[in-house]
Amino acid sequence: MKNISDNLKKDKESGKTAYAGISCLYEKWCTGDPFYEKTKQFYMNYLPQREGPFLELGVGTGRIARLLVHHYAVEIIGVDICSEMLDICVTEYCRQKKSGCPGTLCLEKADMTKLHYFEQFGTVYLPFRTVGHILKEKDLDAMFQGVYRALKHGGGFILDHYMFDRMWAEAHQDVDILMYSDDRVRIEDHYLYNFEKEYMDCTIKVNGTVADQFCFRWYSKECIGSAAQKAGFILESLMGEFDGSVWNEESGNQIWVWRK
Ligand SMILES: C[S@@+](CC[C@H](N)C(=O)[O-])C[C@H]1O[C@@H](n2cnc3c(N)ncnc32)[C@H](O)[C@@H]1O
């Protein structure tokens, strides 16, 4: 395996973003995540009760947004930084639209730390721990401020992230983790954790060859809570699991709901 920082530098120079390499297998790859199904069910149940229009940050292939517009007459704008993920989302959404669906989905290539919307949305959501792709705290602040500006008065912001599990991470440090396999493809993750600096280098291998690499960081509850408060948000609820249970010290997740 090549050195990850050399590869990431090369990708930056060529304009290639994380997820470009795994985009066509993304929805197979993430079935290996124990929260794949739970996040989908959670947002499918929760969002239709909230006010639209909706903004999904890091919409990817539209795993959640496409399902929502398929079942509900909701208006969603999805932003993502990765063209390859958005291309898949567009293709799949057009196919869906032809067979008829009640909602609408508009897509935009944009960086969630540089949002330009103003008082346009009833609800913004950032699902599937995607906040961990924001590596610097100043960018985390910028994301929260951009979301605050994007929301109408009284609008809501929902974000989920995990509670970092050091024991799990130590047991899975520098080993291949099977995410998906069928007759033709085998997809594995490989993580190198930097516990002191609170980030991990993630490598995704398809049939043994490196397909994608990116850094991902984990945020404490305090760090997320303080960035939200600084931006002006008022806490509505903090859940600890995708079944809606209230957060406690044993919770595996931090699922936040704020109000502007
Ligand atoms: C884990 S995937 C989540 C995709 C989708 N929301 C889902 O639940 O399947 C993370 C997505 O966030 C996107 N992303 C990462 N950093 C971003 C940024 N700064 N701005 C916008 N999108 C970003 C990636 O390109 C990727 O499509």
The ligand as a MOL file (V3000), in Angstrom:
LIG
                    3D

  0  0  0     0  0            999 V3000
M  V30 BEGIN CTAB
M  V30 COUNTS 27 29 0 0 0
M  V30 BEGIN ATOM
M  V30 1 C -20.5070 9.0920 4.1260 0
M  V30 2 S -20.9680 9.8550 2.6170 0 CHG=1
M  V30 3 C -22.6720 10.2060 2.9610 0
M  V30 4 C -23.5240 10.2320 1.7140 0
M  V30 5 C -25.0290 10.2510 2.0020 0
M  V30 6 N -25.4190 11.3840 2.8020 0
M  V30 7 C -25.4540 8.9670 2.6760 0
M  V30 8 O -26.0090 9.0220 3.7860 0
M  V30 9 O -25.2400 7.9050 2.0890 0 CHG=-1
M  V30 10 C -20.2100 11.4500 2.7930 0
M  V30 11 C -20.4310 12.3990 1.6120 0
M  V30 12 O -20.0150 13.7220 1.9990 0
M  V30 13 C -19.3390 14.3240 0.9340 0
M  V30 14 N -18.4620 15.3960 1.4590 0
M  V30 15 C -17.3040 15.2670 2.1660 0
M  V30 16 N -16.8170 16.4700 2.4780 0
M  V30 17 C -17.6800 17.3890 1.9730 0
M  V30 18 C -17.7190 18.8180 1.9630 0
M  V30 19 N -16.7650 19.5580 2.5530 0
M  V30 20 N -18.7550 19.4210 1.3620 0
M  V30 21 C -19.7400 18.7010 0.7530 0
M  V30 22 N -19.7400 17.3570 0.7110 0
M  V30 23 C -18.7250 16.7030 1.3160 0
M  V30 24 C -18.5930 13.1950 0.2600 0
M  V30 25 O -18.2330 13.5210 -1.0660 0
M  V30 26 C -19.6140 12.0580 0.3630 0
M  V30 27 O -20.4460 12.0010 -0.7640 0
M  V30 END ATOM
M  V30 BEGIN BOND
M  V30 1 1 1 2
M  V30 2 1 2 3
M  V30 3 1 2 10
M  V30 4 1 3 4
M  V30 5 1 4 5
M  V30 6 1 5 6
M  V30 7 1 5 7
M  V30 8 2 7 8
M  V30 9 1 7 9
M  V30 10 1 10 11
M  V30 11 1 11 12
M  V30 12 1 11 26
M  V30 13 1 12 13
M  V30 14 1 13 14
M  V30 15 1 13 24
M  V30 16 1 14 15
M  V30 17 1 14 23
M  V30 18 2 15 16
M  V30 19 1 16 17
M  V30 20 1 17 18
M  V30 21 2 17 23
M  V30 22 1 18 19
M  V30 23 2 18 20
M  V30 24 1 20 21
M  V30 25 2 21 22
M  V30 26 1 22 23
M  V30 27 1 24 25
M  V30 28 1 24 26
M  V30 29 1 26 27
M  V30 END BOND
M  V30 END CTAB
M  END
